Amino acid sequence: MKCIQLSLLALGSVVAAPAQAQDVPARIAVTSFAGQGVDEETKSFMMELFAAELTRQGGFQVVTQESLRKVIELEQGRQAFSAESEDWSASVRDMLKTKQLATGTIELVDGEYRVSLQLMESSRLEVSSRISFGAPRDRDALEAATRKGVGELLRRPPASSSGRGQKRG
């Protein structure tokens, strides 16, 4: 059981620590990027960059699909070894609680990347903040534009507070 709990803690270590030790960072789930005209490697790069910047610039604890996959694998291992389930289940539930969902798209249009990033309230699936930008078809330029875009996204006031939120369903 200790081994599994340590594995869960190690899995959580991909998440940044809060700016202040007494603060508990908000958890945010980051989904895979969607888009057309872009290979899976670029979509994966963008998801990982978005997650890293949400951690670095926003102080979020990030839960990605890869993290979820690892949790499922650990859960299957726990079941195979009949580990105590209550402590384990509570640890998994705590790790997966997220208040926000971060999504993005990337497309290649006329030789330029078009990127859209958004934050959603996971309880209502309401867009709280969104930004779109372009970048030349160059990995370094795309990375720089994305870092800047995430900063702007995080500085924007929540759309729902001004009535601009868009329901998704």
C-alpha positions in Angstrom: 0.0 0.0 0.0 2.8 2.4 0.9 4.4 1.7 -2.5 1.2 2.6 -4.3 0.7 5.8 -2.2 4.3 6.8 -3.0 3.6 6.2 -6.7 0.6 8.4 -6.4 2.7 11.1 -4.7 5.3 10.8 -7.4 2.6 11.1 -10.0 1.5 14.3 -8.2 5.0 15.6 -8.2 4.6 16.5 -11.9 2.4 19.3 -10.5 4.0 22.5 -9.4 4.1 23.5 -5.8 2.1 26.7 -4.9 3.9 30.0 -4.7 3.4 30.0 -0.9 3.7 26.8 1.1 0.4 27.4 3.0 -1.6 28.0 -0.2 -3.3 25.1 -1.7 -3.2 25.5 -5.5 -6.3 25.0 -7.5 -6.4 21.9 -9.6 -7.1 22.2 -13.3 -7.6 19.4 -15.9 -5.9 20.0 -19.3 -7.4 18.1 -22.2 -5.7 17.1 -25.4 -5.6 19.7 -28.2 -8.0 19.4 -31.1 -7.3 20.8 -34.5 -6.9 20.3 -38.2 -3.9 20.3 -40.5 -1.5 19.7 -37.5 0.2 16.4 -36.6 -0.3 14.6 -33.3 3.2 15.5 -32.1 2.4 19.2 -32.4 -1.0 18.8 -30.6 0.8 16.9 -27.8 3.5 19.6 -27.6 0.8 22.3 -27.2 -1.0 20.4 -24.5 2.2 19.9 -22.5 3.2 23.5 -23.0 -0.2 24.8 -22.0 -0.1 22.6 -18.9 3.4 23.7 -18.0 2.5 27.4 -18.4 -0.6 27.0 -16.3 1.6 25.6 -13.6 4.4 28.1 -14.0 2.3 31.3 -14.6 -0.9 30.4 -12.7 0.3 28.2 -9.9 -2.2 25.5 -10.8 -1.9 21.8 -10.0 -2.4 20.2 -13.4 -4.1 16.9 -14.1 -3.6 15.8 -17.7 -4.9 12.8 -19.6 -1.5 11.1 -19.1 -1.9 11.6 -15.3 -5.4 10.0 -15.5 -4.0 7.1 -17.5 -1.3 6.5 -14.8 -3.9 6.7 -12.0 -6.0 4.0 -13.8 -2.9 1.8 -14.2 -2.1 2.2 -10.5 -5.7 1.4 -9.6 -5.6 -1.8 -11.7 -2.4 -2.7 -9.9 -4.0 -2.0 -6.5 -6.9 -4.3 -7.4 -4.5 -7.0 -8.4 -2.7 -6.9 -5.1 -5.9 -6.3 -3.0 -4.6 -3.2 -1.4 -6.8 -1.3 1.1 -9.3 0.5 -1.0 -10.7 3.3 1.2 -7.4 5.2 1.6 -6.5 4.7 -2.0 -9.9 5.8 -3.3 -9.8 8.9 -1.2 -6.3 9.8 -2.5 -7.4 9.4 -6.1 -10.6 11.4 -5.5 -8.6 14.2 -3.9 -6.1 14.2 -6.8 -8.7 14.4 -9.5 -10.9 17.1 -8.0 -10.7 20.0 -10.5 -12.6 23.3 -10.5 -11.5 24.3 -14.0 -10.9 22.6 -17.3 -8.3 24.0 -19.8 -8.9 23.2 -23.5 -7.2 24.3 -26.7 -7.2 24.0 -30.4 -4.4 24.4 -33.0 -4.8 24.6 -36.7 -2.6 25.3 -39.6 -4.2 28.0 -41.9 -2.4 29.5 -44.8 1.0 28.4 -43.4 0.4 30.0 -40.0 -0.7 28.4 -36.7 -4.0 29.6 -35.3 -4.4 28.8 -31.6 -7.3 29.1 -29.2 -7.0 28.5 -25.5 -9.8 28.6 -23.0 -10.6 28.0 -19.4 -13.9 26.6 -18.3 -15.6 26.1 -14.9 -15.9 22.3 -14.8 -19.0 22.4 -12.6 -21.0 24.4 -15.2 -18.9 23.9 -18.4 -19.1 27.6 -18.8 -16.2 29.4 -20.6 -14.6 31.7 -18.1 -11.7 33.0 -20.2 -10.7 32.6 -23.8 -7.9 33.9 -26.1 -6.9 33.3 -29.7 -3.7 34.1 -31.5 -1.6 33.3 -34.5 2.0 32.3 -34.8 4.4 31.6 -37.7 4.9 27.9 -38.6 8.0 27.7 -36.4 8.2 25.7 -33.1 10.1 28.5 -31.3 7.7 31.2 -32.4 4.7 29.0 -31.5 6.1 28.4 -28.0 6.8 32.1 -27.4 3.3 33.1 -28.6 1.7 30.4 -26.4 3.6 31.5 -23.3 2.5 35.1 -23.9 -1.1 33.9 -24.7 -1.4 31.9 -21.5 -0.2 34.9 -19.5 -2.9 37.1 -21.1 -5.5 34.3 -20.6 -4.7 34.2 -16.9 -4.9 37.9 -16.5 -8.3 38.3 -18.0 -11.2 38.7 -15.7 -13.6 35.8 -15.7 -16.1 36.1 -18.5 -19.0 34.9 -16.4 -18.7 37.8 -14.0 -19.4 40.2 -16.9 -22.1 38.1 -18.5 -19.9 37.1 -21.4 -19.6 33.4 -20.5 -20.7 30.9 -23.1 -22.5 27.8 -22.1 -21.3 24.6 -23.6 -23.3 21.4 -23.5 
